[in-house]
Amino acid sequence: MELLYLEDFSTGEVFDCGTTTLSLAEIVEFARQFDPQPFHIDPEAARESLYGGIIASGWHTCSAFMRLMVDAILSRTATLGSPGVDQIRWLRPVRPGDLLRGQMTILEVKPSASKPDRGAVRTHGQILDDEGRTMMEMYSWMLVRRRT
């Protein structure tokens, strides 16, 4: 597998990151450890909430997206990490068994002015449901090595 370098990314390019589903057990297990709000861990309380049932933590949705992105793109990219995420939005609740598809769009490719061996790639990441509705989106940067 040939690595992707900064020069291999183009503004407007869209990557399909594959699909995943989160089971009820996975949602509850993640939430118990990291986000133990009642609508993530307690079926009765969740039914009484504005969501009408158990939903995944937004952080779980982000983690699922990260896994899809690593498997589809980052594992074959000369990445140097990320300086951070500019924005995350949880637009629709993710429910147990929802089929989720990851997608990443390249917004900007910017060679570093001070470090010629690298650059930054601005991305728009999304989790979409099986009807194409955006469930979660994030805008972030990744640092990527240049070809030497």
SULGIUR-V737766 format. One record per backbone hydrogen bond with DSSP energy under -1.0 kcal/mol. NH is the residue of the N-H (numbers start at 1). CO is the residue of the C=O. Records with the same first field share a line. If there is no record, write none. Layout:
NH->CO ; CO
This chain:
4->76
6->145
8->5
9->6
12->106
13->10
15->104
17->102
20->100
27->23
28->24
29->25
30->26
31->27
32->28
33->29
34->30
35->31
37->35
40->37
41->37
42->38
46->42
47->43
48->44
52->49
55->39
56->94
61->57
62->58
63->59
64->60
65->61
66->62
67->63
68->64
69->65
70->66
71->67
72->68
73->69
74->69
75->70
76->73
77->74
78->4
79->77
80->143
86->139
87->139
89->137
91->135
92->135
97->22
98->95
100->20
101->128
102->18
103->126
104->15
105->124
106->13
107->122
108->122
110->120
112->118
118->115
119->144
120->110
121->142
122->108
123->140
124->105
125->138
126->103
127->136
128->101
129->133
132->129
135->127
136->127
137->89
138->125
139->87
140->123
141->84
142->121
143->81
144->119
145->78
146->117
